[in-house]
Amino acid sequence: MAKKTKEIQDEPLEKKLWKAADKLRKNMDAAEYKHVALGLIFLKYISDAFEELYSKLKEGKGEYEGADPEDKNEYVAEKVFFVPASARWTWLQGRAKLPTIGKDIDDAMDAIEKDNPSLKGVLPKVFAQEKLDKGSLGGLVDLVSTATLGTKEAQSKDLLGRVFEYFLGEFALAEGKKGGQFYTPESVVKLLVEMLEPYEGRVFDPCCGSGGMFVQSEKFIKHHQDYYKKNNGKKLSLNPADHISIYGQESNQTTWRLAKMNLAIRGIDSSNVKWNNEGSFLNDAHKDLKADFIIANPPFNDSDWSGELLQKDARWQYGTPPAGNANYAWIQHFLYHLAPNGNAGFVLSKGSLTSNTGGEGDIRKALIEADLVDCIVNLPAKLFLNTQIPACLWFLKRNKENKKQTLFIDARNLGQLINRKNRILTDDDILQIANTYHNWKNKSGYEDIPGFCKSVSTAEIATLNYVVTPGRYVGLPDEEDDFDFTKRFAELQNELNTQMKRETELNKRIADNLAKIKA
């Protein structure tokens, strides 16, 4: 019993909060409840950060001597959101059991937006709706109150980031197919970022969902500071904002709001993350952007992308994509926004590797002949929450280290099942794939591994009609065994002789019995 108690105590905060919050959801649809839960978590975070600074300003010691704790400029200077009195968590928590708690929270969200222009139109105002049980809402307020999320100590441990990401993943899982529209599995994002290594420059995601690509890019910089210093002769500052600037676009407004909140809790400038309901093809929010890194997970095989309206678009430099499938429109949209030395890594359906419909094969041929396709990774099944369609990663580069060569990696046998329906790539899997790619690019320590990776010339790809499925090139793995043919042949011969002897004896008995019957 003691062991079980210890396990419960050691359970991460994000899992404890999720279990309790999910119980309070009752019959409410996950797609709607996610805005309730994540909105409250965000509100608790900014209130914690505000209260911590408010206390220092009120105490008025040292650098805060003579400061006014109600002066908004004091908070702007410290990059802390100002929270008006009627929106502070302590005040809302005191009203958690009142029937007006829903309206109180909506009003709090409005008040915060008015005092913080960067949050205008971002925060959810869904708490007063009739179908949201106010008892459950009050219980959720009390639950979130148990977590300290916005203090400096909590921020140093990225407590809120962990909670927010965990909730995003669980809501995506609960929503099934619809949830995948705003959430790319963390292990896939990690792999993309580890392979692209966005240390410095402009990072662009034109279908950014809830902003996971940007968050992981920031984490990448923090985790690799020592490595960067060793290889580049200088140390990165602790603030990733000094090194990368992010640009994004999202057509779903509620998803865009999630992205803005997801970035705000980490202090990432999201002013260039834009929303419009036309989407990136019809209304490109960053027409003049040339990005150093493009990281994306566009909708698979999207047939509703208005391709018929864009037949003569300037982005189609390698061929006009078919109106019935956006895969090659996305590829060319990425290339259009790629800087002269830029890198792009993105997810597509595996069908993009072989398709010939509507001229897709010709576009793929043009991309390969232009020496733009740097690497293709075949992914394991069951990685994505929203689809069972097999997926792959494409990596494009304008100025490749290995001219007229493409690296193929077949990672279908990697990954670990976390339940019957879903698989993740482990950290070891991610490092194996990423290191293979970097060794190949750096021409140091790389070698072809049958069944896993192979560097292939453009000429060889041409012989297979420009199909770029890794399995066509990497072959089968070498089996490591000490099979002794002579010994095994002798064993089989003995087994056969024994069987023949038994059959001879059986036939003799049958013959003897038949002879007796006839007699």
C-alpha positions as CSV (number, residue, x, y, z in Angstrom):
1,M,0.0,0.0,0.0
2,A,2.9,2.3,0.9
3,K,4.4,1.8,-2.6
4,K,1.1,2.7,-4.3
5,T,0.9,5.9,-2.2
6,K,4.4,6.9,-3.2
7,E,3.6,6.3,-6.9
8,I,0.6,8.7,-6.6
9,Q,2.7,11.3,-4.8
10,D,5.4,11.1,-7.5
11,E,2.9,11.5,-10.3
12,P,3.7,14.6,-12.4
13,L,1.6,17.8,-11.7
14,E,0.3,17.8,-15.3
15,K,-1.1,14.3,-15.0
16,K,-2.7,15.0,-11.6
17,L,-4.4,18.1,-12.9
18,W,-5.5,16.4,-16.1
19,K,-7.2,13.5,-14.3
20,A,-9.1,15.8,-11.9
21,A,-10.0,18.3,-14.7
22,D,-11.2,15.6,-17.0
23,K,-13.6,14.3,-14.3
24,L,-15.1,17.8,-14.0
25,R,-15.7,17.8,-17.7
26,K,-18.6,15.4,-17.3
27,N,-20.7,15.4,-20.5
28,M,-19.1,18.4,-22.1
29,D,-17.5,17.9,-25.5
30,A,-13.7,17.9,-25.3
31,A,-13.5,20.4,-28.2
32,E,-15.4,23.0,-26.1
33,Y,-14.0,22.1,-22.7
34,K,-10.4,22.6,-23.8
35,H,-11.0,26.3,-24.1
36,V,-12.5,26.3,-20.5
37,A,-9.6,24.4,-19.0
38,L,-6.7,26.0,-20.9
39,G,-8.2,29.4,-20.5
40,L,-8.3,29.0,-16.7
41,I,-4.7,27.6,-16.7
42,F,-3.5,30.6,-18.7
43,L,-5.4,33.0,-16.3
44,K,-3.8,31.4,-13.3
45,Y,-0.4,31.7,-14.8
46,I,-0.6,35.4,-15.6
47,S,-2.2,36.1,-12.2
48,D,0.6,34.2,-10.4
49,A,3.3,36.2,-12.3
50,F,1.4,39.5,-11.6
51,E,1.0,38.8,-7.9
52,E,4.6,37.9,-7.4
53,L,5.8,41.2,-9.0
54,Y,2.9,43.1,-7.3
55,S,4.2,42.0,-3.9
56,K,7.7,43.2,-4.6
57,L,6.4,46.6,-5.9
58,K,4.2,47.0,-2.9
59,E,7.1,46.2,-0.5
60,G,9.1,48.9,-2.3
61,K,12.6,47.7,-1.4
62,G,15.8,48.1,-3.5
63,E,15.1,48.6,-7.2
64,Y,11.4,48.8,-6.5
65,E,11.6,51.6,-4.0
66,G,8.9,54.2,-4.6
67,A,7.2,52.0,-7.2
68,D,3.4,52.1,-7.7
69,P,2.0,48.5,-7.7
70,E,-0.9,49.6,-9.8
71,D,1.2,51.3,-12.5
72,K,0.9,49.2,-15.7
73,N,4.3,50.4,-16.9
74,E,6.0,48.6,-14.1
75,Y,4.7,45.3,-15.4
76,V,5.5,46.1,-19.0
77,A,9.1,46.8,-18.0
78,E,9.3,43.3,-16.5
79,K,7.5,41.6,-19.3
80,V,4.6,40.6,-17.0
81,F,1.0,40.9,-18.0
82,F,-0.9,43.5,-15.9
83,V,-4.0,42.0,-14.2
84,P,-6.7,44.4,-13.0
85,A,-8.2,43.8,-9.6
86,S,-11.4,42.2,-10.9
87,A,-9.4,39.6,-12.8
88,R,-6.9,38.5,-10.2
89,W,-7.0,34.9,-9.2
90,T,-7.5,35.4,-5.5
91,W,-10.6,37.4,-6.2
92,L,-12.0,34.9,-8.7
93,Q,-11.3,32.0,-6.4
94,G,-13.3,33.7,-3.6
95,R,-16.3,33.7,-6.0
96,A,-15.8,30.1,-7.3
97,K,-19.0,28.8,-5.5
98,L,-21.3,31.6,-6.7
99,P,-23.7,31.1,-9.6
100,T,-22.1,34.1,-11.4
101,I,-18.6,32.6,-11.6
102,G,-18.9,32.1,-15.3
103,K,-19.7,35.7,-16.0
104,D,-17.1,36.8,-13.6
105,I,-14.4,34.9,-15.5
106,D,-15.6,36.2,-18.9
107,D,-15.4,39.7,-17.5
108,A,-11.9,39.0,-16.2
109,M,-10.8,37.9,-19.6
110,D,-12.2,41.1,-21.2
111,A,-10.5,43.3,-18.6
112,I,-7.1,41.6,-19.1
113,E,-7.4,42.1,-22.9
114,K,-8.1,45.8,-22.5
115,D,-5.0,46.3,-20.4
116,N,-2.8,44.1,-22.5
117,P,-3.1,44.9,-26.3
118,S,-1.0,41.8,-27.3
119,L,-3.8,39.6,-25.9
120,K,-6.7,41.4,-27.7
121,G,-9.1,38.9,-29.2
122,V,-7.1,35.9,-27.9
123,L,-8.6,34.9,-24.5
124,P,-11.6,32.7,-24.4
125,K,-14.9,34.1,-23.1
126,V,-16.9,30.8,-22.9
127,F,-17.4,30.5,-19.2
128,A,-21.0,32.0,-18.9
129,Q,-22.6,29.6,-21.4
130,E,-25.6,27.8,-20.0
131,K,-24.4,24.3,-20.8
132,L,-21.3,24.7,-18.7
133,D,-22.2,23.5,-15.2
134,K,-21.3,26.2,-12.7
135,G,-20.6,23.7,-10.0
136,S,-18.0,22.0,-12.2
137,L,-16.6,25.3,-13.2
138,G,-16.1,26.3,-9.6
139,G,-14.5,22.9,-8.9
140,L,-12.1,23.5,-11.8
141,V,-11.2,27.0,-10.4
142,D,-10.4,25.3,-7.0
143,L,-8.4,22.6,-8.7
144,V,-6.3,25.0,-10.8
145,S,-5.8,27.0,-7.6
146,T,-3.7,24.2,-6.2
147,A,-1.0,24.7,-8.8
148,T,1.5,27.5,-8.7
149,L,2.3,28.2,-12.3
150,G,3.5,31.8,-12.9
151,T,6.1,32.5,-10.3
152,K,9.8,32.8,-11.3
153,E,10.5,29.4,-9.6
154,A,7.6,27.7,-11.5
155,Q,8.7,29.4,-14.8
156,S,12.3,28.1,-14.3
157,K,10.9,24.6,-14.1
158,D,8.6,25.3,-17.1
159,L,5.7,24.0,-15.0
160,L,3.0,25.8,-17.0
161,G,4.6,24.8,-20.3
162,R,4.4,21.1,-19.2
163,V,0.9,21.4,-18.0
164,F,-0.3,23.3,-21.2
165,E,1.4,20.9,-23.6
166,Y,0.1,17.9,-21.7
167,F,-3.4,19.2,-21.8
168,L,-3.2,20.0,-25.5
169,G,-2.1,16.5,-26.2
170,E,-4.8,14.9,-24.0
171,F,-7.5,17.1,-25.6
172,A,-6.3,16.2,-29.1
173,L,-6.5,12.5,-28.1
174,A,-10.0,13.0,-26.7
175,E,-11.1,14.8,-29.8
176,G,-9.7,12.2,-32.2
177,K,-9.5,13.3,-35.8
178,K,-10.6,16.9,-35.1
179,G,-7.9,17.3,-32.4
180,G,-5.1,16.7,-34.9
181,Q,-5.9,19.9,-36.6
182,F,-4.4,21.9,-33.8
183,Y,-1.8,19.5,-32.4
184,T,1.2,17.8,-33.9
185,P,2.6,15.0,-31.6
186,E,5.5,16.2,-29.5
187,S,7.9,13.5,-30.7
188,V,7.3,14.4,-34.3
189,V,7.9,18.1,-33.6
190,K,11.1,17.2,-31.6
191,L,12.4,15.2,-34.6
192,L,11.8,18.0,-37.1
193,V,13.5,20.5,-34.8
194,E,16.4,18.3,-34.0
195,M,17.0,17.7,-37.7
196,L,16.7,21.3,-38.7
197,E,18.6,22.8,-35.8
198,P,17.0,26.3,-35.8
199,Y,19.7,28.1,-33.8
200,E,19.4,31.5,-35.3
201,G,17.2,33.3,-37.9
202,R,13.6,33.5,-39.0
203,V,11.4,30.4,-38.2
204,F,8.2,30.1,-40.2
205,D,5.1,27.8,-39.9
206,P,2.3,28.8,-42.4
207,C,-0.1,26.3,-40.8
208,C,1.0,26.7,-37.2
209,G,-1.8,25.1,-35.2
210,S,-1.3,25.6,-31.5
211,G,2.3,26.8,-32.0
212,G,4.2,23.6,-31.0
213,M,6.9,24.0,-33.7
214,F,7.8,27.4,-32.2
215,V,7.8,26.2,-28.6
216,Q,10.1,23.3,-29.5
217,S,12.5,25.6,-31.4
218,E,12.8,27.7,-28.3
219,K,13.5,24.6,-26.2
220,F,16.0,23.4,-28.7
221,I,18.1,26.5,-28.3
222,K,18.0,26.3,-24.5
223,H,19.0,22.6,-24.5
224,H,21.9,23.0,-27.0
225,Q,23.6,26.2,-25.7
226,D,26.8,24.4,-24.8
227,Y,26.9,22.5,-28.0
228,Y,26.5,25.7,-30.0
229,K,29.3,27.5,-28.1
230,K,31.7,24.6,-28.8
231,N,30.9,24.5,-32.5
232,N,30.5,28.3,-33.2
233,G,32.9,29.9,-30.7
234,K,30.3,31.9,-28.9
235,K,27.7,31.3,-26.3
236,L,24.0,31.9,-26.9
237,S,22.2,34.1,-24.4
238,L,19.6,32.5,-22.3
239,N,16.8,34.3,-24.2
240,P,16.0,32.5,-27.4
241,A,14.2,35.6,-28.6
242,D,17.7,37.1,-29.1
243,H,18.3,34.5,-31.8
244,I,15.1,33.5,-33.5
245,S,12.1,35.4,-34.6
246,I,8.9,33.5,-35.4
247,Y,6.3,34.0,-38.2
248,G,3.2,32.0,-38.4
249,Q,-0.3,31.8,-39.9
250,E,-3.4,29.9,-39.0
251,S,-6.9,29.8,-40.6
252,N,-8.8,28.4,-37.6
253,Q,-9.4,31.3,-35.2
254,T,-9.8,29.2,-32.0
255,T,-6.6,27.3,-32.8
256,W,-4.8,30.6,-33.4
257,R,-5.9,31.7,-30.0
258,L,-4.4,28.5,-28.5
259,A,-1.2,29.3,-30.3
260,K,-1.1,32.9,-29.0
261,M,-1.7,31.7,-25.4
262,N,0.9,28.8,-25.8
263,L,3.5,31.4,-26.9
264,A,2.5,34.0,-24.4
265,I,3.1,31.8,-21.4
266,R,6.7,31.4,-22.6
267,G,7.3,35.0,-23.3
268,I,7.7,34.3,-27.0
269,D,6.8,37.3,-29.2
270,S,3.8,36.2,-31.3
271,S,3.1,39.5,-33.0
272,N,3.9,37.9,-36.4
273,V,1.6,34.9,-35.8
274,K,-1.4,35.9,-37.9
275,W,-4.9,34.7,-38.4
276,N,-7.2,35.0,-41.4
277,N,-10.0,32.6,-42.4
278,E,-8.8,32.4,-46.0
279,G,-5.6,30.6,-45.1
280,S,-2.1,30.7,-46.4
281,F,-2.9,30.0,-50.1
282,L,-5.6,32.6,-50.7
283,N,-4.3,35.2,-48.2
284,D,-0.6,34.9,-47.5
285,A,0.0,36.9,-44.4
286,H,3.8,37.0,-45.0
287,K,4.1,37.6,-48.7
288,D,7.6,39.0,-48.6
289,L,9.1,36.7,-45.9
290,K,12.1,34.7,-46.8
291,A,12.6,32.3,-43.8
292,D,15.8,30.6,-42.6
293,F,13.8,27.6,-41.3
294,I,10.3,26.4,-42.2
295,I,8.7,23.8,-40.0
296,A,5.2,22.6,-40.6
297,N,2.6,19.9,-40.5
298,P,0.0,20.9,-43.2
299,P,-3.3,19.0,-43.5
300,F,-2.8,15.7,-45.3
301,N,-4.1,15.5,-48.9
302,D,-6.3,18.6,-48.5
303,S,-8.8,18.7,-51.4
304,D,-10.5,21.9,-50.2
305,W,-7.6,24.4,-50.7
306,S,-9.1,26.5,-53.5
307,G,-6.6,25.3,-56.0
308,E,-8.9,26.1,-58.9
309,L,-8.6,29.8,-58.1
310,L,-4.8,29.7,-58.1
311,Q,-3.9,28.0,-61.4
312,K,-1.4,30.8,-62.4
313,D,0.0,31.6,-59.0
314,A,3.6,32.8,-58.9
315,R,4.5,30.2,-56.2
316,W,4.1,27.3,-58.7
317,Q,7.7,27.5,-60.0
318,Y,8.0,23.7,-60.5
319,G,4.5,23.0,-61.9
320,T,0.9,23.7,-61.1
321,P,-0.4,21.5,-58.3
322,P,-3.7,19.6,-58.8
323,A,-6.8,21.4,-57.5
324,G,-7.8,18.1,-55.7
325,N,-4.8,17.8,-53.5
326,A,-2.7,20.5,-51.7
327,N,0.4,18.4,-51.0
328,Y,2.5,19.9,-53.8
329,A,1.0,23.3,-53.3
330,W,2.3,23.3,-49.7
331,I,5.8,22.1,-50.9
332,Q,6.0,25.0,-53.3
333,H,4.6,27.5,-50.8
334,F,7.4,26.5,-48.5
335,L,10.0,26.9,-51.2
336,Y,8.6,30.3,-52.2
337,H,9.3,31.5,-48.6
338,L,12.7,29.8,-48.2
339,A,15.8,32.0,-47.9
340,P,18.8,31.3,-50.3
341,N,20.4,29.2,-47.6
342,G,17.2,28.1,-45.9
343,N,16.0,24.7,-44.7
344,A,12.5,23.3,-44.6
345,G,11.3,20.3,-42.8
346,F,7.6,19.2,-42.9
347,V,5.2,16.4,-42.6
348,L,3.2,15.0,-45.6
349,S,1.2,11.9,-46.3
350,K,3.3,9.0,-47.6
351,G,1.4,9.2,-50.9
352,S,3.3,12.3,-51.8
353,L,6.4,10.1,-52.3
354,T,4.9,8.2,-55.2
355,S,1.9,10.1,-56.5
356,N,1.5,11.0,-60.2
357,T,-2.0,12.4,-60.1
358,G,-2.6,15.8,-61.7
359,G,1.1,16.2,-62.6
360,E,2.5,15.6,-59.1
361,G,5.1,13.2,-60.5
362,D,6.3,15.9,-62.8
363,I,6.6,18.4,-60.0
364,R,8.5,15.9,-57.9
365,K,10.9,15.2,-60.8
366,A,11.5,19.0,-61.2
367,L,12.2,19.4,-57.4
368,I,14.7,16.5,-57.5
369,E,16.4,17.7,-60.7
370,A,16.7,21.2,-59.1
371,D,18.6,19.5,-56.3
372,L,16.2,20.7,-53.6
373,V,15.3,17.4,-51.9
374,D,17.8,16.8,-49.1
375,C,16.3,14.0,-47.1
376,I,13.2,11.8,-46.8
377,V,12.2,10.0,-43.6
378,N,9.6,7.3,-43.6
379,L,7.8,7.4,-40.3
380,P,6.2,4.6,-38.2
381,A,2.5,4.1,-38.2
382,K,0.2,5.3,-35.4
383,L,2.2,8.5,-34.6
384,F,-0.7,10.9,-35.4
385,L,-3.9,11.3,-33.4
386,N,-6.0,12.5,-36.3
387,T,-5.3,10.1,-39.1
388,Q,-4.1,6.6,-39.8
389,I,-2.7,7.7,-43.2
390,P,1.0,6.7,-43.3
391,A,3.2,9.8,-43.0
392,C,6.7,10.9,-43.9
393,L,9.0,13.9,-43.4
394,W,10.5,15.9,-46.3
395,F,13.6,18.1,-45.9
396,L,14.3,20.7,-48.5
397,K,17.4,22.8,-48.8
398,R,18.4,25.4,-51.3
399,N,22.2,25.1,-50.9
400,K,22.8,21.4,-50.1
401,E,26.0,20.1,-48.7
402,N,25.7,16.9,-50.7
403,K,25.1,17.9,-54.3
404,K,22.9,15.7,-56.4
405,Q,22.5,13.3,-53.5
406,T,19.4,12.6,-51.3
407,L,19.4,10.8,-48.0
408,F,16.7,8.2,-47.4
409,I,15.9,7.0,-43.9
410,D,13.4,4.3,-43.2
411,A,12.2,4.6,-39.6
412,R,9.1,2.5,-39.8
413,N,10.4,0.0,-37.3
414,L,11.2,2.6,-34.7
415,G,9.0,4.0,-32.0
416,Q,7.2,2.7,-28.9
417,L,3.5,2.0,-28.4
418,I,1.9,4.0,-25.6
419,N,-1.5,2.4,-26.0
420,R,-3.3,0.3,-28.6
421,K,-3.8,3.1,-31.0
422,N,-0.8,5.4,-30.5
423,R,3.0,5.3,-30.8
424,I,5.7,7.8,-30.0
425,L,9.3,8.2,-31.1
426,T,11.6,7.9,-28.1
427,D,14.4,10.3,-27.4
428,D,16.8,7.5,-28.6
429,D,14.9,7.1,-31.8
430,I,15.0,10.9,-32.4
431,L,18.7,11.0,-31.8
432,Q,19.4,8.0,-34.1
433,I,17.5,9.6,-37.0
434,A,18.8,13.2,-36.4
435,N,22.4,12.1,-36.0
436,T,22.3,10.0,-39.1
437,Y,21.1,13.1,-41.0
438,H,23.7,15.4,-39.5
439,N,26.6,12.9,-40.0
440,W,25.5,12.6,-43.7
441,K,25.3,16.4,-44.1
442,N,28.7,16.9,-42.4
443,K,30.3,14.0,-44.3
444,S,31.6,12.7,-41.0
445,G,30.8,9.3,-39.5
446,Y,28.0,8.5,-42.0
447,E,27.6,5.1,-43.6
448,D,24.7,3.4,-45.4
449,I,22.9,0.9,-43.2
450,P,20.9,-1.7,-45.1
451,G,17.2,-1.5,-44.1
452,F,17.6,2.0,-42.4
453,C,19.5,4.6,-44.5
454,K,21.1,5.2,-47.8
455,S,22.6,8.2,-49.7
456,V,21.2,8.0,-53.3
457,S,22.3,9.9,-56.4
458,T,19.8,11.9,-58.5
459,A,20.6,9.6,-61.4
460,E,19.6,6.5,-59.4
461,I,16.3,8.2,-58.3
462,A,15.7,8.9,-62.0
463,T,15.9,5.2,-62.8
464,L,13.0,4.6,-60.4
465,N,10.9,7.3,-62.1
466,Y,11.5,9.8,-59.3
467,V,9.7,7.8,-56.7
468,V,11.2,8.8,-53.3
469,T,9.9,6.1,-51.0
470,P,12.9,5.2,-48.7
471,G,12.1,1.5,-48.7
472,R,12.8,1.4,-52.5
473,Y,16.4,2.4,-51.8
474,V,17.6,1.3,-48.3
475,G,16.9,-2.4,-49.0
476,L,16.5,-5.1,-46.3
477,P,18.6,-5.2,-43.1
478,D,21.5,-7.5,-42.8
479,E,20.6,-10.3,-40.5
480,E,23.2,-11.0,-37.9
481,D,23.1,-14.7,-37.3
482,D,25.5,-17.7,-37.3
483,F,23.4,-20.0,-39.4
484,D,25.2,-23.3,-40.0
485,F,23.8,-24.7,-43.2
486,T,25.6,-28.1,-43.0
487,K,24.4,-28.7,-39.4
488,R,20.8,-27.6,-40.2
489,F,20.7,-29.9,-43.3
490,A,21.9,-32.8,-41.3
491,E,19.2,-32.1,-38.6
492,L,16.5,-31.9,-41.3
493,Q,17.7,-35.1,-42.9
494,N,17.6,-37.0,-39.6
495,E,14.1,-35.6,-39.0
496,L,13.0,-36.8,-42.4
497,N,14.6,-40.3,-41.9
498,T,12.9,-40.6,-38.6
499,Q,9.5,-39.6,-40.1
500,M,10.0,-42.1,-43.0
501,K,10.9,-44.9,-40.5
502,R,7.7,-44.2,-38.6
503,E,5.6,-44.2,-41.8
504,T,7.2,-47.5,-42.8
505,E,6.4,-49.1,-39.5
506,L,2.8,-47.7,-39.6
507,N,2.3,-49.1,-43.2
508,K,3.6,-52.5,-42.1
509,R,1.1,-52.6,-39.2
510,I,-1.8,-51.6,-41.5
511,A,-0.8,-54.4,-44.0
512,D,-0.5,-57.0,-41.2
513,N,-4.0,-56.0,-39.9
514,L,-5.5,-56.2,-43.3
515,A,-4.0,-59.7,-43.8
516,K,-5.6,-60.8,-40.6
517,I,-9.0,-59.5,-41.6
518,K,-8.8,-61.3,-44.9
519,A,-7.7,-64.5,-43.2
